[in-house]
Amino acid sequence: MDLKGVLISDIKNLELIYIYSYDSIFKNDTNKYIGAKVVYNNNKILSLDYKDKFFETFIRKILETYNIEKDSRKIILLGSLTKKLINESSFDVLKKENVTGNQNKGLAIFNSFDRYLIWFKNILKEAIKVIISYTKNYETFNITSIDGYNHKFFINYNIGSVKKSIPIIISQLDDDTISFRLNIIDKTLNSIEGKIENDSGKITVDWTDKNNNEGHIEYMAQNNKAEKRIDSQEEVLYLDNTLNSITMDDTKIIDFYYNLCQLNKPSHILKINESSFVLTDEELISNEKEGKLYKKIGSQIELDKNNISIKYSIKNGFNKYDDQIRVTLDQDTVEIIISKICIDNKYYILMEKQFKNNFNSSYSYSIIEVNCDLDLTKPFDIINTKEIKEEIIFLDDVKKYVLRGGK
């Protein structure tokens, strides 16, 4: 374990907690600062700021230790921001609304790099459409799929009846970010490198090409914003601010799955394309001169005839300087995959829920009996639903469970 991680894990016998934020005496855009300091265990001192990769873990440890020791020790809370963070019952990150799963490992068929790409494939398709439209000036083309493994993929597309493909390298940078690299587009050399950040209802795509042109795509559900653009140093080369209309059918299917999964549907919805939507809500917990404490719900739903995927995150955080500095103090996420399976000539829906927070993850499974083979992009009737209470690792475990009558 990293030395800072060891020091954080050893925090106990709290004496003082100080969450601080101050402005530079210089220009408004310099030296803005958020940090935390604790005095503990006979005057030991540990202090970290928001740029440190351990800052979120540090804050979490402070809150957990305070919650354990507050009734037995006199702990000084220095400053109004500290008191707000520690004492606001509505901002108690130790209380979890999510029900955790009943096993630590998930089904092998769901756990792969391709599963991770679920949350990026449709966004990547939109970026590739912009890149190809600008690079090749095709009047019409259609991306059919992105296939591959081990970071090496192909973007398959049609120009009329002609099928083409482009090699692309895709790598995971962290839980919310991937990078991609294109070298050749339909026999044209054009080195393009970019990344996609997908975070709680806000998605951004940035890339550069061999001529140092810069591409940018931004989707913000909270502000109902969709922008696609390519800039050179002198001018805007491509700009599209068109918003996709959300139809009645879109609303029905989104409502259906959020009800099925027992999730509170966020009120701000942005349509990426016909099968991808991002949703968000943000609640201001307190607004002080030192900064804002907030709770943010971010979600994403990906629709396919055979699989439905939903990501749902609740973040508690600190925000200052009109979103220039945003620190996540705590995050809970559930990722849900809904897939069709056939067992003994009967049709079922398998639902996996993966629960994740800052420190661990767990899984739970449900089996839903239906009356026929389904198109999952449309609401359907449910015959029966059972939560699988035993550990399942392989698809055969699910089949055996169903054939035993759920016993």
N, C-alpha and C positions, 0 to 999 in steps of 0.2 A: 504494500500500500504506500502511496505517496506520503511524504512527511506531513504535509498539511492535512491530509486525510486522517492520519494518526492523531495529530493534535486536536482536530475537531472531534473525533470519536472519544477523546479523553475529557471533554468538557463536563464538569460536574461541580457541585458546591458553588453555584452562581452567587456573585456578590453585586455585580452591576452589569446592566445591558444598555448599550447606546447605539441606536440606529440614527445615522446622521446624513445630512444633505446640505451642502452649502454652495453658494455661487462664488465665482472668481471675482476679485476686485477689478479685474481687467475687462476685456470685451465679453459681451454676452455669450459668444459662441466658443469660449475657451474654458478649459479646466473645470468643467462641471463634474460633480462628484457625488457619489452615493456610497456609503460604507456602513460597516457594523463593527462594534468593539464589545468584547466581554471581559470582565474581570472575574476570575473564578479560582477555586481551589487554592486558597492562601495567596492571593494577589498575583496569580499568573494572568497574563494579558494576551489576548489574541484578537487581531484586527485584520479584516479583509475588505476589499472594495468590490464593486459590481463587475469589474473587468476580470476578476479572478475566476477560474473555471470551477472552484470549490465554493463560490459565494452562495449558491442556492442550498447546497448541503450544509453550509455554515448556518444560514438562517433557520433551516429546518431543525438542526440540532439545538440551536438556542431555544426555539419554541417548545420542542419536546422536553428539554431539560427544565425549562421554566415551569411547564405544566406539571411535572413530577415534583418539583421542589418548592413551589410557591407557597404551600401551606406550612412548610416546616422551616423556611428560611426567610429572612428579611432581605429581599432583592431590590436594589435600587433601579428604577426605570428612569433613565435620564432623557428628558426632552419629550415634547408632545407627540412627535412621530413614533418614538419608541412605545409610549403608552397606548397610542392608537393601535399599533401593530400587535402588541401583546394582549391588550384587554378587550378589543372589539370582538364581542361574541359572534357577530356576523362575519368576522374574518378569522375564524378559528380554523386553521388549516389542518388541525389534528382530527377534526370531525369529518368522516367520510360518508358521503351519500351513496357511493357505489357499493353494491354487494359484491364481495370478492368471489373468485372462482373456487372450485373444489379440487383442482389439480395443478401441479407446477409445470407440467409439460403439455404441449399442445399436439394435436394430430399431425403426423408427419407430412401428410399431403398438403396441409395448409402452411407449413413453415418452410419457406424458401425465399430466395432473393426475389423471385417473381412475385411473391405475396407483397413484399415491401414495395414493389413497383406499382401495385394497384393504385396507390394514391398519387402517382406521377404520370401514368401512361397517357391519360386523356389531356393533361396539361402539356405534356411533351408533344403530343400530336398537334395541338394548336400552335406551338412554337415552330414545329417543322413546317406546317402549312405556310406560316409567314416567311420562313427562311427560303423555302422552295419557290413560293410566289415571287419573291423579290429576286432570287438568284437566277431562276430559269424562265420567268415570265410565261409560265404555262397558263392558258386561259381556264382550263378545267382539269382538276386531278382529284383523286380520292385516296386517302390513306386507309388501307384495309386492316393492318395489324402491325404490332411491334413484337417480334419473336426473337428468342435466343436464350442464352444462359451464360453464367460465369462472366458477366460484364460485357460480353460480345453479342450484339443484337443486330437485327436488320429491320429497317422500316420498309414495309411493303406497301406499294401504292400503284394505282392505275392511272394512266393517261388515256382516256377512252377505253379501248379494248386491250391496250398494251400494258402488260404487267412489268413493273420495275421494282428495284429494291436498293436501299442505301445502307451501308454498314455504319454502325454507331457504337461507341463505347460509352457505357453507363456505369457510374460508380456511386456508392453510397458514402456521403460525407458524415452525416449524423442522422438522428431520428427524423429530422424534418427537411433534409437537404440531399440532393443528388447533383452530380456533375455529368456533363455529356460532351462528347467530342465527335465531330464529323470532319472527314478529310476530303471526300469526293462526293459530289452530287451529280448523278447522271453524267459521268465521265469528265466533269468539270472540277478541277482542284480548287478547293476553297476551305482552308483550314478554319473551322469554327469551334470555339470552346465556350461552354456556358454552364450555368448552374440554375437549379430550380429550388426555391425555398417555399415550403408549404406549411403554414403555421396558423392555425385557429381562424379560418375564414379569410386569411390574406395569403395570396399566392403571387410570387414574383419570379420571373424568368429573365435572366440577363445573359447576353452572349456578345462575343466580338468575332469578326471575320478577318481574313488575311489583309484586307484593306483598312483595318482599324475602324470599320463601321461598328456601331454599337446598337444591339437590339435589346428591347425591353418590353416585357409583357407584365401587366399588373391586374390582378383581380382582387377587389376589396368588397366583400359582401356587406360590411357595415355601412359603407358609403355608396353602395350600388355602382361601383366603378369597374369598368373593363377598358383597358387601354393596351394597344399593340402599336409599337413604333420601332423604326430603325433610323438612327441619326448618323450623319457624318460630322466631321468637325465644323463644316460650314452650314449645313442645312438638314432639314427633316426629309428623309428619303421615303418614308412610309409611315402612315398614321391611320389608325382605325379605332374609333371609340364606340363602336356599335355594341349595344346591349342585346343579348338574346332574350326574347319574350318568354315568360313562364306561362305555359298553357294550363287549362283546367286539368288535363290529364297528368301533367307534371305535378301539380298540387295534390291530386288524388293519390298518386303512387308514393310521393314523399310522405304524406300523412299516414298512409297505410303502413309503411315500414317503421316509421318512428313510433307509431302506436304498437305495432307488433313487438318492437324491441324495448318498449316501455321507456322511451326517451322523450324528454321535453324538447319539442322542435323549436330551434331558434327562429326568431321572427324575420331576420334579414336573410334573404335567399338570393344567390347569384347563379345564373345558369352558364356553365362553361361551354357545354355543347349538349347534344340530345341525350347523352347518358351520364353527365357529370354535373354535380351541383355542390356549391359551398354555402354554408350557413353560419351565422354568428349572432351573438348577443353580448353586450357588455354592460355590466352593472357597476356604477361608481359607489364604492363603500364609504369612502370619506375623501374630502377635498380640503387639504390643509396647505398652508404656504410652502411647507417642505416638499409637498408632492401629493399624488393621488394614490389611494389604495383602491384596487379594482378587482372584480371577478369577471372573467371572460369565458364564454362558451363558444367553442369553435367546432364545426362539424363538416363532414364531407360524405356524400353518398354517390356511389358508382353503380350504375344500372347495366345489367346484362341479362339476356334471356335465361342463362344458366346459373348465374351467380350475382348476388347483391353484396356490396361491401359498404359498411358505414364506419366512419371514425368519429368519435365524440370526445372532446377534451374540455375539462374545466380547469382554468388557470386562475390562481390568485397571484396578484403581482403588485408592483410599485411602478409608477409612471411619473416622469418629470420632464419639463421643457417641451410640452406639446409632442410627446411621444419620441423625443430624441433619445431619451434614456428610458428603457423599459426593462425591469428586472422581474423574472418569474420566480416567485417565492415557493410555489407549490403547484403541482400539476397532477391531475388524474385523467387517464385516458382509457376508453374502452374501444377496441376494434372488433367489429362484428362481421363475420362472413357467413352468408346464407347460400347454401348450395343444394341442388337437386341430387337425390340418389334414388336408385331403384333396388328394392330388396324383395326377393321372392315374388316378382311380378307386381309388386305394390309400390306406390310412389310416396316418397317422403321428402321433407326438407330438413337438412341438417344445419343447425345454427351453432356457430362457435362464437363465444365472447372471450376476448383476451383483455384482462384488466391490467393496466400498467400505472405505476406512479414513479416518483423519483428514485425508488430503491428496488422494486421487485415487480414481478408480474405473475398472474395466475390465469387459469382457463376454466370455463364451464361450457357444457354442451346441452342442447335440447334437440329432440327429434319431433318433427311436426308431420302428422299424417295428412295427406291430401287425396283427392279422389281421382286424379289423372295427371298425366305429364303436363307441365305448366310452362308458360312463358312468364318468367319472374318479373318482367317489366310491367305486368298488369296485376292488380289486386286479385286475390284468390280466396276460396273458401277453405276453412280449416276443419278437419274432422276431429283431431285430437292432438294435444301437445303434452309431452312428457320431458321433464328435466332428467338428464342422465346423471345419476348420483354416484356411479362408480368410475374409476379411472379408465380412460380410453386413449390408446396411443396410435392404433392403426384402424383403418376403415373396417376391417374385419371385426374389430371389437364392437363397432356400432351395429353391424349386421347381426352379430350374435346376440347383442342386447335386445334388438328389435324382435328377433325370432323367439327369444325367451319370453316375449310379452312384456318387456321392460322390467324384468325382475332379476 
